[in-house]
């Protein structure tokens, strides 16, 4: 089961990409664990997770084709 | 049922002051308007660790930002008795002294536009996934964070 994970701002520099494909991840907690393991420098950075363009506060199940985004602090305006 | 018309918010580079003047002029045909409130966000030459910000390079999670702008717009019309609302935000490089955000609110009365404009600007800053690189004269940069 494949999902897209988008990165923005400083996070793209840490990951080295603005988008990656991830397989076999059931929920956002599992995704976060995997990303922190693959990209340890993410630990030092604040971000929120959006699933289908909505920021999530709790663990959320993921489905094939979901688009997840890791969003660093906003700077609009 | 809310209108499905798409309002384009992002502009490439700085918002042109002439565009702001033209927007004001365009509203003179709307004779039920009694008050406008305009907010302009300008890039400030902040000093950070002895270096001065020369420009900000704005980027965004486009699809989500557009949805958020749409939600802010819809909610603003529900909360406040507005005649008109226009929001423009820069993407790409905006130099210090240039305008990066233009919010233009119109209504019959001033109390409505004072409240609405404030609410809209705070919503944009808190909820729209826009990111900014503050670029210094030596071309180094830091990522901007809203307070």
Backbone of each chain as ProteinMPNN parsed JSONL, in Angstrom:
{"seq_chain_A": "XXXXXXXXXXXXXXXXXXXXXXXXXXXXXXXXXXXXXXXXXXXXXXXXXXXXXXXXXXXXXXXXXXXXXXXXXXXXX", "coords_chain_A": {"N_chain_A": [[0.869, -1.199, 0.0], [0.744, 2.032, -1.024], [1.746, 5.286, -0.108], [1.915, 8.878, -0.56], [4.341, 11.125, 0.619], [4.778, 14.401, 1.42], [7.147, 17.061, 1.737], [8.065, 20.204, 3.221], [9.578, 23.491, 3.232], [12.203, 23.824, 5.55], [12.298, 21.112, 6.036], [12.481, 19.751, 3.596], [15.119, 20.06, 3.013], [16.336, 18.539, 4.954], [15.412, 15.975, 4.38], [16.088, 15.706, 1.76], [14.482, 15.725, -0.398], [11.367, 16.746, -1.972], [9.219, 15.173, -2.009], [8.284, 11.845, -1.215], [7.722, 8.321, -1.694], [6.004, 5.943, 0.22], [5.794, 2.701, 1.61], [3.687, 0.127, 3.053], [2.795, 1.217, 5.48], [0.663, 1.697, 8.183], [-0.56, 3.693, 9.749], [-0.436, 7.149, 10.955], [1.239, 7.442, 13.196], [2.985, 5.304, 12.923], [4.16, 6.058, 10.552], [5.48, 8.404, 11.306], [7.35, 7.371, 13.129], [8.881, 5.802, 11.398], [9.894, 7.785, 9.624], [11.401, 9.388, 11.348], [13.314, 7.606, 12.013], [14.555, 7.051, 9.556], [15.368, 9.607, 8.82], [17.006, 11.093, 10.945], [17.533, 13.749, 11.739], [15.141, 15.067, 11.631], [13.996, 15.001, 14.082], [14.867, 17.231, 15.529], [13.294, 19.259, 14.689], [10.358, 21.287, 14.48], [7.166, 20.235, 13.413], [3.938, 19.803, 11.844], [1.55, 17.285, 10.971], [-0.229, 16.713, 8.018], [-3.011, 15.097, 6.648], [-4.497, 14.313, 3.668], [-4.76, 17.068, 3.233], [-5.638, 18.069, 5.685], [-4.84, 19.057, 8.922], [-3.73, 16.825, 11.353], [-4.381, 15.779, 14.714], [-4.262, 13.578, 16.238], [-3.365, 10.071, 16.159], [-3.824, 8.642, 12.969], [-5.418, 6.429, 10.721], [-4.023, 5.219, 7.67], [-4.568, 5.134, 4.117], [-4.332, 3.522, 0.89], [-2.973, 5.629, -1.579], [-3.305, 7.931, -0.109], [-2.363, 11.296, 0.665], [0.148, 12.573, 2.495], [1.468, 15.223, 4.428], [4.314, 16.825, 5.748], [4.542, 19.578, 7.68], [6.41, 22.379, 8.348], [6.732, 25.212, 10.678], [4.456, 27.871, 9.854], [4.697, 30.712, 7.637], [3.299, 32.718, 6.45], [2.047, 35.884, 5.168]], "CA_chain_A": [[0.0, 0.0, 0.0], [1.662, 3.15, -1.213], [1.262, 6.654, 0.147], [2.848, 9.966, -0.881], [4.653, 12.013, 1.74], [5.356, 15.663, 0.936], [7.898, 17.846, 2.718], [8.129, 21.618, 2.865], [10.487, 24.358, 3.978], [13.449, 23.244, 6.041], [12.208, 19.65, 6.029], [12.95, 19.228, 2.302], [16.588, 20.044, 3.07], [16.723, 17.415, 5.81], [15.067, 14.716, 3.713], [16.746, 15.692, 0.447], [13.46, 15.578, -1.442], [10.119, 17.364, -1.527], [8.172, 14.156, -1.966], [8.722, 10.449, -1.295], [6.672, 7.308, -1.67], [6.259, 5.06, 1.361], [4.937, 1.505, 1.552], [3.479, -0.738, 4.203], [2.6, 1.97, 6.726], [-0.775, 1.609, 8.479], [-1.103, 4.913, 10.342], [0.501, 8.282, 11.006], [2.261, 7.194, 14.234], [3.966, 4.402, 12.309], [4.874, 6.864, 9.557], [6.366, 9.31, 12.029], [8.454, 6.547, 13.647], [9.743, 5.437, 10.262], [10.582, 8.973, 9.096], [12.404, 9.804, 12.337], [14.398, 6.623, 11.948], [15.239, 7.244, 8.271], [15.913, 10.97, 8.762], [17.064, 11.432, 12.376], [17.549, 15.201, 11.985], [13.755, 15.55, 11.751], [13.712, 15.065, 15.523], [15.183, 18.564, 16.048], [12.478, 20.252, 14.005], [8.914, 21.296, 14.723], [6.294, 20.142, 12.249], [2.647, 19.144, 12.023], [1.264, 16.346, 9.887], [-1.533, 16.858, 7.367], [-3.446, 13.976, 5.817], [-5.523, 14.843, 2.758], [-4.802, 18.528, 3.413], [-6.173, 18.448, 6.991], [-3.872, 18.801, 9.979], [-4.227, 15.825, 12.297], [-3.882, 15.952, 16.084], [-4.112, 12.234, 16.816], [-3.004, 9.029, 15.213], [-4.859, 8.433, 11.963], [-5.166, 5.331, 9.796], [-3.688, 5.661, 6.313], [-5.076, 4.268, 3.059], [-3.604, 3.634, -0.378], [-3.232, 6.864, -2.309], [-3.355, 9.104, 0.78], [-1.255, 12.249, 0.577], [0.518, 13.083, 3.817], [2.451, 16.301, 4.309], [4.953, 17.294, 6.976], [4.54, 21.024, 7.529], [7.107, 23.156, 9.377], [5.961, 26.405, 11.053], [4.003, 28.692, 8.737], [5.343, 32.032, 7.556], [2.504, 33.543, 5.546], [1.766, 37.246, 5.562]], "C_chain_A": [[0.895, 1.235, 0.0], [1.002, 4.488, -0.876], [2.346, 7.666, -0.235], [3.095, 10.791, 0.377], [5.367, 13.236, 1.187], [6.072, 16.362, 2.088], [7.984, 19.283, 2.252], [9.161, 22.334, 3.708], [11.778, 23.632, 4.321], [13.45, 21.718, 5.936], [12.682, 19.055, 4.703], [14.474, 19.157, 2.287], [17.074, 18.859, 3.895], [16.522, 16.088, 5.082], [15.779, 14.578, 2.367], [15.764, 15.501, -0.685], [12.24, 16.356, -1.01], [8.952, 16.377, -1.527], [8.783, 12.761, -2.023], [7.501, 9.542, -1.246], [6.999, 6.34, -0.551], [5.28, 3.89, 1.293], [4.775, 0.829, 2.893], [3.31, -0.02, 5.528], [1.1, 2.097, 6.991], [-1.372, 2.912, 9.008], [-0.015, 5.972, 10.525], [1.565, 8.108, 12.095], [3.384, 6.336, 13.677], [4.818, 5.17, 11.296], [5.906, 7.76, 10.237], [7.586, 8.547, 12.561], [9.433, 6.22, 12.531], [10.544, 6.636, 9.753], [11.667, 9.446, 10.055], [13.596, 8.85, 12.343], [15.229, 6.831, 10.679], [15.941, 8.595, 8.173], [15.999, 11.519, 10.185], [17.031, 12.934, 12.673], [16.142, 15.799, 12.078], [13.374, 15.761, 13.213], [13.916, 16.481, 16.078], [14.294, 19.654, 15.473], [11.004, 20.12, 14.336], [8.182, 21.113, 13.411], [4.954, 19.557, 12.667], [2.435, 18.242, 10.813], [-0.129, 16.631, 9.342], [-1.793, 15.598, 6.555], [-4.608, 14.48, 4.976], [-5.812, 16.313, 3.044], [-5.461, 18.987, 4.72], [-5.137, 18.104, 8.048], [-4.484, 17.834, 10.992], [-3.608, 16.043, 13.675], [-3.598, 14.61, 16.734], [-3.723, 11.255, 15.727], [-4.163, 8.767, 14.247], [-4.466, 7.295, 11.037], [-4.893, 5.887, 8.403], [-4.167, 4.644, 5.291], [-4.302, 4.504, 1.787], [-3.979, 4.928, -1.089], [-3.344, 8.097, -1.439], [-2.148, 9.997, 0.526], [-1.036, 12.834, 1.971], [1.525, 14.202, 3.595], [3.004, 16.624, 5.684], [5.172, 18.79, 6.816], [5.313, 21.689, 8.669], [6.287, 24.407, 9.713], [5.657, 27.299, 9.854], [4.637, 30.079, 8.799], [4.573, 32.969, 6.635], [2.318, 34.95, 6.081], [3.027, 38.044, 5.749]], "O_chain_A": [[1.695, 1.444, 0.912], [-0.12, 4.781, -1.289], [3.536, 7.35, -0.234], [2.16, 11.115, 1.109], [6.424, 13.127, 0.566], [5.664, 16.271, 3.246], [7.978, 19.561, 1.053], [9.569, 21.849, 4.763], [12.359, 22.926, 3.497], [14.506, 21.11, 5.764], [13.234, 17.955, 4.692], [15.053, 18.295, 1.626], [18.095, 18.248, 3.579], [17.362, 15.192, 5.161], [16.036, 13.469, 1.899], [16.151, 15.157, -1.802], [12.067, 16.615, 0.181], [7.844, 16.704, -1.101], [9.706, 12.523, -2.802], [6.415, 9.935, -0.821], [8.156, 5.953, -0.388], [4.105, 4.058, 0.967], [5.633, 0.949, 3.768], [3.638, -0.567, 6.581], [0.351, 2.552, 6.126], [-2.539, 3.212, 8.757], [1.165, 5.721, 10.282], [2.689, 8.584, 11.928], [4.565, 6.591, 13.915], [6.027, 4.964, 11.195], [7.051, 7.858, 9.797], [8.716, 9.022, 12.455], [10.647, 6.343, 12.691], [11.739, 6.515, 9.481], [12.74, 9.863, 9.618], [14.726, 9.238, 12.639], [16.458, 6.792, 10.723], [16.98, 8.717, 7.525], [15.158, 12.322, 10.59], [16.558, 13.348, 13.731], [15.978, 16.922, 12.556], [12.532, 16.6, 13.531], [13.209, 16.886, 17.001], [14.51, 20.838, 15.733], [10.467, 19.019, 14.458], [8.518, 21.747, 12.411], [4.842, 18.903, 13.704], [3.064, 18.419, 9.769], [-1.088, 16.772, 10.1], [-0.906, 15.097, 5.864], [-5.586, 15.008, 5.505], [-6.967, 16.736, 3.089], [-5.807, 20.161, 4.856], [-4.615, 16.99, 8.071], [-5.621, 18.014, 11.428], [-2.449, 16.444, 13.786], [-2.797, 14.514, 17.664], [-3.751, 11.57, 14.538], [-5.322, 8.682, 14.652], [-3.314, 7.205, 10.613], [-5.465, 6.902, 8.007], [-4.174, 3.441, 5.555], [-3.684, 5.554, 1.612], [-5.155, 5.277, -1.187], [-3.467, 9.205, -1.959], [-1.058, 9.519, 0.214], [-1.907, 13.492, 2.539], [2.342, 14.134, 2.676], [2.263, 16.688, 6.665], [5.9, 19.224, 5.923], [4.919, 21.577, 9.83], [5.249, 24.64, 9.093], [6.485, 27.464, 8.958], [5.053, 30.55, 9.858], [5.146, 33.916, 6.097], [2.415, 35.189, 7.285], [2.965, 39.226, 6.085]]}, "seq_chain_B": "XXXXXXXXXXXXXXXXXXXXXXXXXXXXXXXXXXXXXXXXXXXXXXXXXXXXXXXXXXXXXXXXXXXXXXXXXXXXXXXXXXXXXXXXXXXXXXXXXXXXXXXXXXXXXXXXXXXXXXXXXXXXXXXXXXXXXXXXXXXXXXXXXXX", "coords_chain_B": {"N_chain_B": [[-25.78, 27.265, -0.034], [-22.462, 27.497, -0.943], [-20.689, 29.669, -3.214], [-18.999, 28.359, -6.089], [-16.983, 29.567, -7.393], [-13.625, 30.068, -8.29], [-11.19, 31.794, -6.52], [-8.305, 33.336, -7.314], [-5.431, 33.399, -5.414], [-2.626, 33.408, -5.055], [0.159, 35.297, -6.189], [2.845, 35.947, -8.473], [5.857, 36.93, -7.132], [6.222, 40.259, -5.715], [3.328, 42.105, -4.496], [2.013, 44.571, -6.483], [1.962, 48.023, -5.852], [0.407, 49.657, -7.524], [-1.511, 47.917, -8.424], [-2.97, 47.606, -6.117], [-4.031, 50.174, -5.82], [-5.564, 50.248, -8.17], [-7.396, 48.241, -7.573], [-8.85, 49.428, -5.536], [-10.014, 51.542, -6.933], [-11.655, 50.129, -8.698], [-13.78, 49.441, -7.129], [-15.46, 51.556, -6.898], [-17.771, 51.497, -8.271], [-19.452, 50.0, -6.81], [-22.034, 50.7, -5.072], [-23.172, 50.212, -2.624], [-21.248, 49.965, -0.767], [-19.732, 51.203, 2.164], [-17.473, 51.294, 3.587], [-14.026, 50.464, 3.465], [-11.448, 48.189, 4.44], [-8.045, 47.781, 4.496], [-5.353, 45.561, 4.582], [-1.888, 45.455, 4.451], [0.849, 43.375, 4.113], [4.205, 43.819, 4.573], [7.531, 43.118, 3.533], [9.991, 43.081, 5.915], [13.151, 44.47, 6.702], [14.547, 42.663, 8.598], [16.869, 42.309, 11.331], [19.044, 39.757, 11.928], [21.126, 38.095, 13.996], [23.198, 39.97, 13.398], [23.023, 40.132, 10.66], [21.24, 41.362, 7.778], [17.926, 41.027, 6.571], [17.279, 40.634, 3.184], [15.473, 39.794, 1.346], [12.453, 37.77, 1.045], [11.789, 34.457, 0.204], [8.984, 33.041, -0.829], [7.14, 30.014, -0.469], [4.735, 27.335, -0.897], [2.369, 24.842, 0.268], [0.594, 24.184, -2.112], [-2.019, 23.076, -2.88], [-3.27, 22.656, -0.433], [-3.082, 25.186, 0.719], [-4.663, 26.731, -0.995], [-7.155, 25.609, -0.474], [-7.418, 26.312, 2.224], [-7.415, 29.13, 2.076], [-9.807, 29.412, 0.723], [-11.61, 28.369, 2.613], [-11.256, 30.269, 4.657], [-12.238, 32.516, 3.405], [-14.938, 31.765, 2.915], [-15.843, 31.413, 5.575], [-15.414, 33.984, 6.57], [-17.36, 35.455, 5.171], [-19.598, 34.349, 6.315], [-19.344, 35.004, 8.996], [-19.12, 37.786, 9.079], [-20.787, 40.678, 7.863], [-20.14, 41.096, 4.902], [-19.456, 42.918, 1.894], [-17.589, 42.583, -0.05], [-14.53, 40.763, -0.63], [-11.097, 40.444, -0.952], [-8.15, 38.618, -1.37], [-4.692, 38.484, -1.635], [-1.612, 36.815, -2.013], [1.914, 36.698, -2.064], [4.111, 34.587, -4.033], [7.367, 33.161, -4.382], [10.183, 35.389, -4.819], [10.223, 38.205, -2.71], [11.211, 41.408, -2.141], [12.744, 43.227, 0.606], [10.751, 45.8, 1.846], [8.853, 45.548, -0.083], [5.462, 44.486, -0.921], [3.851, 41.646, 0.396], [1.469, 40.541, 1.141], [-1.926, 41.17, 0.595], [-4.873, 42.223, 1.794], [-8.202, 42.913, 1.317], [-11.042, 44.321, 2.345], [-14.522, 44.867, 2.25], [-17.511, 46.624, 3.183], [-20.819, 47.664, 4.296], [-20.5, 49.178, 6.574], [-18.077, 50.596, 8.916], [-17.356, 49.273, 11.347], [-17.686, 46.594, 10.846], [-15.75, 46.031, 8.847], [-13.349, 46.618, 10.148], [-13.244, 44.634, 12.151], [-13.45, 42.274, 10.578], [-11.226, 42.329, 8.824], [-9.057, 42.147, 10.561], [-9.558, 39.61, 11.714], [-9.345, 37.949, 9.442], [-6.655, 38.312, 8.597], [-5.264, 37.266, 10.818], [-6.136, 34.609, 10.724], [-5.017, 33.775, 8.284], [-2.277, 33.94, 8.828], [-2.056, 32.027, 10.823], [-3.063, 29.603, 9.793], [-2.58, 28.989, 7.068], [-0.653, 27.019, 4.904], [2.033, 28.332, 4.179], [5.373, 29.043, 3.411], [8.551, 30.527, 4.231], [11.715, 31.684, 3.134], [14.096, 33.561, 4.658], [16.24, 35.662, 3.195], [19.557, 36.722, 3.305], [21.936, 39.487, 2.774], [24.313, 38.256, 2.083], [23.436, 36.046, 0.792], [23.013, 33.81, 2.326], [20.546, 32.053, 4.326], [17.647, 31.879, 6.542], [14.88, 29.949, 7.73], [11.7, 31.35, 7.939], [9.529, 31.973, 10.716], [6.225, 32.384, 11.756], [5.072, 34.432, 14.44]], "CA_chain_B": [[-24.723, 26.65, -0.862], [-21.449, 28.533, -1.228], [-20.347, 29.754, -4.643], [-17.846, 27.516, -6.401], [-16.032, 30.341, -8.197], [-12.271, 30.009, -7.742], [-10.528, 33.077, -6.406], [-6.866, 33.119, -7.35], [-4.817, 34.164, -4.322], [-1.177, 33.551, -5.19], [0.721, 36.087, -7.284], [4.297, 35.754, -8.561], [6.604, 38.105, -6.694], [5.566, 41.239, -4.849], [2.075, 42.74, -4.919], [2.317, 45.895, -7.017], [1.121, 49.077, -5.271], [-0.548, 50.134, -8.534], [-2.599, 46.935, -8.424], [-3.771, 47.921, -4.937], [-4.769, 51.394, -6.181], [-6.561, 49.882, -9.187], [-8.442, 47.468, -6.891], [-9.693, 50.401, -4.831], [-10.76, 52.271, -7.972], [-12.672, 49.229, -9.271], [-14.927, 49.291, -6.227], [-16.283, 52.767, -6.821], [-19.063, 51.205, -8.903], [-20.294, 49.252, -5.861], [-22.538, 51.847, -4.32], [-23.644, 49.839, -1.287], [-20.092, 49.924, 0.134], [-19.484, 52.43, 2.916], [-16.156, 51.239, 4.229], [-13.035, 49.45, 3.096], [-10.271, 48.083, 5.291], [-6.986, 47.134, 3.723], [-4.133, 45.198, 5.278], [-0.749, 45.148, 3.59], [2.021, 42.827, 4.777], [5.404, 44.243, 3.85], [8.73, 42.419, 3.99], [10.782, 43.942, 6.789], [14.578, 44.141, 6.683], [14.889, 42.228, 9.952], [18.27, 42.015, 11.59], [19.172, 38.478, 12.632], [22.557, 37.807, 14.24], [24.068, 40.933, 12.714], [22.796, 40.175, 9.204], [19.965, 42.003, 7.44], [17.111, 40.325, 5.572], [17.219, 41.378, 1.932], [14.238, 39.357, 0.677], [11.887, 36.498, 1.48], [11.365, 33.589, -0.9], [7.806, 32.343, -0.339], [6.663, 28.802, -1.133], [3.504, 26.897, -0.226], [1.715, 23.579, -0.077], [-0.405, 24.878, -2.918], [-3.398, 22.553, -2.847], [-3.847, 22.876, 0.897], [-3.178, 26.634, 0.92], [-5.846, 27.207, -1.726], [-8.33, 25.185, 0.303], [-7.479, 27.11, 3.45], [-7.857, 30.482, 1.685], [-11.231, 29.29, 0.381], [-12.331, 28.226, 3.893], [-11.195, 31.561, 5.352], [-13.149, 33.371, 2.668], [-16.318, 31.329, 3.192], [-16.138, 31.693, 6.979], [-15.485, 35.438, 6.728], [-18.675, 35.909, 4.689], [-20.612, 33.891, 7.274], [-19.167, 35.69, 10.283], [-19.198, 39.241, 8.949], [-21.672, 41.07, 6.774], [-19.226, 41.708, 3.933], [-19.864, 43.091, 0.504], [-16.5, 42.119, -0.909], [-13.295, 40.347, 0.03], [-10.039, 40.021, -1.876], [-6.9, 38.25, -0.692], [-3.589, 38.151, -2.537], [-0.352, 36.522, -1.315], [3.041, 36.474, -2.977], [4.982, 33.41, -4.026], [8.646, 33.549, -4.984], [11.002, 36.389, -4.111], [9.705, 39.542, -2.422], [12.324, 42.119, -1.502], [12.418, 44.072, 1.755], [10.068, 47.016, 1.404], [7.768, 45.213, -1.007], [4.254, 43.941, -0.301], [3.695, 40.194, 0.192], [0.096, 40.15, 1.443], [-2.904, 42.255, 0.374], [-6.225, 41.812, 2.174], [-9.054, 44.068, 0.998], [-12.36, 43.959, 2.862], [-15.487, 45.964, 2.063], [-18.83, 46.391, 3.754], [-21.603, 48.899, 4.429], [-20.09, 49.943, 7.758], [-16.677, 50.455, 9.305], [-17.074, 48.321, 12.433], [-17.603, 45.268, 10.228], [-14.477, 45.822, 8.143], [-12.254, 46.6, 11.13], [-13.223, 43.296, 12.759], [-13.241, 41.222, 9.573], [-9.856, 42.369, 8.307], [-8.198, 41.608, 11.621], [-9.8, 38.175, 11.812], [-8.83, 37.282, 8.236], [-5.183, 38.325, 8.618], [-4.798, 36.31, 11.846], [-6.411, 33.265, 10.197], [-4.025, 33.48, 7.237], [-0.971, 33.708, 9.454], [-2.066, 30.818, 11.652], [-3.59, 28.366, 9.205], [-2.301, 28.695, 5.662], [0.689, 26.451, 4.804], [2.959, 29.136, 3.367], [6.702, 28.984, 4.025], [9.396, 31.626, 3.734], [13.165, 31.705, 3.391], [14.586, 34.932, 4.794], [17.54, 35.644, 2.52], [20.409, 37.854, 3.714], [22.722, 40.075, 1.675], [25.357, 37.327, 1.641], [22.716, 34.94, 0.164], [22.623, 32.782, 3.295], [19.144, 32.246, 4.681], [17.004, 31.096, 7.599], [13.456, 29.761, 7.473], [10.881, 32.27, 8.747], [8.43, 31.4, 11.505], [5.287, 33.37, 12.292], [4.977, 34.441, 15.909]], "C_chain_B": [[-23.721, 27.727, -1.228], [-21.094, 28.523, -2.708], [-19.061, 28.986, -4.906], [-16.78, 28.279, -7.187], [-14.664, 30.326, -7.507], [-11.688, 31.417, -7.685], [-9.037, 32.822, -6.333], [-6.213, 34.01, -6.3], [-3.334, 34.42, -4.56], [-0.803, 34.395, -6.401], [2.228, 35.844, -7.287], [5.014, 37.02, -8.159], [5.742, 39.042, -5.861], [4.22, 41.68, -5.413], [2.405, 44.175, -5.305], [1.4, 46.96, -6.401], [0.078, 49.624, -6.25], [-1.764, 49.21, -8.603], [-3.547, 47.215, -7.262], [-4.639, 49.157, -5.235], [-5.878, 51.078, -7.183], [-7.715, 49.11, -8.552], [-9.403, 48.399, -6.169], [-10.599, 51.11, -5.852], [-11.899, 51.437, -8.536], [-13.921, 49.157, -8.408], [-15.818, 50.526, -6.172], [-17.632, 52.574, -7.501], [-20.005, 50.467, -7.943], [-20.83, 50.227, -4.822], [-23.131, 51.493, -2.965], [-22.481, 49.724, -0.292], [-19.941, 51.275, 0.817], [-18.101, 52.467, 3.53], [-15.302, 50.143, 3.628], [-12.021, 49.379, 4.214], [-9.239, 47.281, 4.515], [-5.828, 46.811, 4.64], [-3.073, 44.9, 4.236], [0.369, 44.586, 4.446], [3.234, 43.196, 3.946], [6.603, 43.488, 4.4], [9.642, 43.41, 4.709], [12.234, 43.509, 6.703], [15.025, 43.814, 8.105], [16.382, 42.03, 10.103], [18.323, 40.749, 12.427], [20.649, 38.157, 12.752], [23.491, 38.691, 13.414], [23.909, 40.979, 11.206], [21.396, 40.719, 8.927], [19.237, 41.221, 6.35], [16.957, 41.215, 4.342], [15.924, 41.036, 1.187], [13.715, 38.099, 1.355], [11.455, 35.737, 0.231], [10.216, 32.742, -0.365], [7.499, 31.104, -1.171], [5.43, 28.33, -0.362], [3.16, 25.466, -0.586], [0.461, 24.048, -0.815], [-1.831, 24.393, -2.737], [-4.05, 22.819, -1.496], [-4.028, 24.37, 1.166], [-4.425, 27.189, 0.231], [-7.127, 26.822, -1.01], [-8.519, 26.039, 1.539], [-7.946, 28.528, 3.145], [-9.352, 30.469, 1.387], [-12.083, 29.205, 1.648], [-12.381, 29.552, 4.643], [-12.191, 32.517, 4.714], [-14.611, 33.045, 2.993], [-16.724, 31.697, 4.62], [-16.277, 33.192, 7.213], [-16.848, 35.963, 6.285], [-19.801, 35.465, 5.625], [-20.573, 34.707, 8.557], [-19.477, 37.181, 10.21], [-20.059, 39.591, 7.751], [-20.879, 41.829, 5.71], [-19.877, 41.875, 2.573], [-18.854, 42.401, -0.404], [-15.307, 41.701, -0.079], [-12.303, 39.909, -1.038], [-8.787, 39.745, -1.071], [-5.88, 37.9, -1.761], [-2.339, 37.913, -1.708], [0.725, 36.207, -2.34], [3.579, 35.064, -2.885], [6.258, 33.816, -4.733], [9.259, 34.683, -4.185], [10.249, 37.716, -3.947], [10.788, 40.265, -1.642], [11.833, 42.92, -0.303], [11.831, 45.379, 1.232], [8.92, 46.754, 0.446], [6.63, 44.511, -0.271], [4.092, 42.458, -0.636], [2.275, 39.714, 0.475], [-0.818, 41.363, 1.301], [-4.279, 41.686, 0.715], [-7.115, 43.037, 2.057], [-10.485, 43.674, 1.327], [-13.3, 45.144, 2.708], [-16.832, 45.591, 2.665], [-19.602, 47.709, 3.764], [-20.989, 49.793, 5.498], [-18.69, 49.62, 8.25], [-16.431, 49.424, 10.399], [-16.917, 46.903, 11.889], [-16.225, 45.053, 9.599], [-13.277, 45.845, 9.086], [-12.115, 45.189, 11.71], [-12.841, 42.22, 11.751], [-11.79, 41.169, 9.108], [-8.884, 41.765, 9.32], [-8.314, 40.1, 11.697], [-9.159, 37.427, 10.639], [-7.3, 37.205, 8.257], [-4.649, 37.312, 9.635], [-5.019, 34.872, 11.388], [-5.366, 32.851, 9.166], [-2.691, 33.119, 7.878], [-0.924, 32.399, 10.238], [-2.275, 29.541, 10.849], [-3.229, 28.056, 7.768], [-0.859, 28.2, 5.527], [1.551, 27.176, 3.757], [4.276, 29.171, 4.135], [7.58, 30.065, 3.431], [10.839, 31.456, 4.128], [13.542, 33.158, 3.508], [16.015, 34.945, 4.269], [18.312, 36.907, 2.888], [21.23, 38.352, 2.538], [23.785, 39.103, 1.181], [24.761, 36.05, 1.035], [22.516, 33.727, 1.079], [21.173, 33.041, 3.685], [18.776, 31.467, 5.938], [15.534, 30.961, 7.211], [12.662, 30.602, 8.464], [9.802, 31.493, 9.507], [7.524, 32.518, 11.99], [5.214, 33.27, 13.81], [3.512, 34.342, 16.331]], "O_chain_B": [[-24.1, 28.766, -1.769], [-21.188, 27.49, -3.372], [-18.154, 28.957, -4.075], [-15.78, 27.693, -7.602], [-14.562, 30.543, -6.3], [-11.692, 32.141, -8.68], [-8.555, 32.173, -5.405], [-6.414, 35.225, -6.294], [-2.839, 35.516, -4.298], [-1.361, 34.237, -7.487], [2.822, 35.571, -6.244], [4.813, 38.072, -8.767], [4.678, 38.666, -5.369], [3.988, 41.642, -6.622], [3.013, 44.907, -4.524], [0.179, 46.804, -6.429], [-1.016, 50.011, -5.837], [-2.892, 49.658, -8.812], [-4.764, 47.083, -7.393], [-5.833, 49.172, -4.934], [-6.996, 51.579, -7.06], [-8.872, 49.291, -8.933], [-10.616, 48.19, -6.184], [-11.803, 51.248, -5.638], [-12.977, 51.958, -8.821], [-15.003, 48.845, -8.905], [-16.827, 50.531, -5.466], [-18.536, 53.391, -7.332], [-21.196, 50.324, -8.217], [-20.169, 50.534, -3.83], [-23.551, 52.385, -2.227], [-22.694, 49.424, 0.882], [-20.004, 52.33, 0.186], [-17.613, 53.52, 3.941], [-15.778, 49.049, 3.323], [-11.75, 50.383, 4.873], [-9.542, 46.23, 3.952], [-5.364, 47.67, 5.391], [-3.321, 44.186, 3.264], [0.803, 45.231, 5.4], [3.282, 42.916, 2.749], [6.685, 43.243, 5.604], [10.01, 44.448, 4.159], [12.524, 42.315, 6.637], [15.769, 44.568, 8.732], [17.077, 41.644, 9.164], [17.724, 40.674, 13.5], [21.342, 37.97, 11.752], [24.45, 38.21, 12.811], [24.575, 41.768, 10.535], [20.483, 40.558, 9.737], [19.829, 40.811, 5.352], [16.563, 42.378, 4.437], [15.355, 41.876, 0.49], [14.418, 37.448, 2.128], [10.84, 36.298, -0.676], [10.426, 31.839, 0.446], [7.582, 31.124, -2.4], [5.117, 28.864, 0.702], [3.601, 24.943, -1.61], [-0.587, 24.274, -0.211], [-2.74, 25.181, -2.475], [-5.229, 23.162, -1.421], [-5.018, 24.774, 1.775], [-5.147, 28.009, 0.797], [-8.072, 27.607, -0.945], [-9.635, 26.443, 1.866], [-8.78, 29.074, 3.868], [-10.075, 31.396, 1.752], [-13.12, 29.858, 1.764], [-13.416, 29.92, 5.198], [-12.901, 33.242, 5.41], [-15.407, 33.931, 3.304], [-17.812, 32.227, 4.847], [-17.149, 33.628, 7.964], [-17.428, 36.822, 6.951], [-20.835, 36.127, 5.717], [-21.606, 35.055, 9.129], [-20.02, 37.765, 11.148], [-20.058, 38.882, 6.745], [-20.945, 43.055, 5.633], [-20.726, 41.084, 2.162], [-19.207, 41.737, -1.379], [-15.087, 42.204, 1.023], [-12.626, 39.108, -1.914], [-8.405, 40.529, -0.203], [-6.159, 37.123, -2.674], [-2.025, 38.695, -0.81], [0.478, 35.54, -3.345], [3.524, 34.421, -1.837], [6.247, 34.705, -5.584], [8.905, 34.912, -3.028], [9.715, 38.27, -4.908], [11.232, 39.787, -0.598], [10.651, 43.25, -0.208], [12.355, 45.981, 0.294], [8.105, 47.641, 0.19], [6.801, 44.011, 0.841], [4.185, 42.06, -1.797], [1.912, 38.602, 0.093], [-0.525, 42.441, 1.818], [-4.787, 40.797, 0.032], [-6.817, 44.083, 2.634], [-11.069, 42.806, 0.677], [-12.931, 46.282, 2.995], [-17.241, 44.43, 2.665], [-19.106, 48.736, 3.301], [-20.959, 51.015, 5.352], [-18.178, 48.521, 8.034], [-15.395, 48.759, 10.386], [-16.123, 46.114, 12.399], [-15.607, 44.008, 9.8], [-12.287, 45.155, 8.84], [-11.021, 44.626, 11.755], [-12.009, 41.358, 12.036], [-11.199, 40.093, 9.011], [-8.007, 40.975, 8.969], [-7.309, 39.39, 11.739], [-8.51, 36.399, 10.829], [-6.722, 36.157, 7.97], [-3.697, 36.586, 9.349], [-4.179, 34.007, 11.638], [-4.889, 31.716, 9.175], [-2.061, 32.125, 7.518], [0.116, 31.744, 10.308], [-1.717, 28.499, 11.194], [-3.535, 26.968, 7.282], [0.066, 28.874, 5.979], [1.757, 26.704, 2.639], [4.29, 29.312, 5.358], [7.394, 30.476, 2.285], [11.164, 31.136, 5.272], [13.338, 33.926, 2.568], [16.897, 34.307, 4.843], [17.791, 38.018, 2.794], [21.238, 37.754, 1.462], [24.13, 39.112, -0.001], [25.484, 35.084, 0.79], [21.922, 32.731, 0.667], [20.632, 34.112, 3.412], [19.473, 30.539, 6.347], [15.011, 31.775, 6.449], [12.916, 30.573, 9.668], [9.248, 30.509, 9.017], [7.998, 33.493, 12.572], [5.285, 32.184, 14.386], [3.213, 34.333, 17.525]]}, "name": "protein", "num_of_chains": 2, "seq": "XXXXXXXXXXXXXXXXXXXXXXXXXXXXXXXXXXXXXXXXXXXXXXXXXXXXXXXXXXXXXXXXXXXXXXXXXXXXXXXXXXXXXXXXXXXXXXXXXXXXXXXXXXXXXXXXXXXXXXXXXXXXXXXXXXXXXXXXXXXXXXXXXXXXXXXXXXXXXXXXXXXXXXXXXXXXXXXXXXXXXXXXXXXXXXXXXXXXXXXXXXXXXXXXXXXXXXXXXXXXXXXX"}
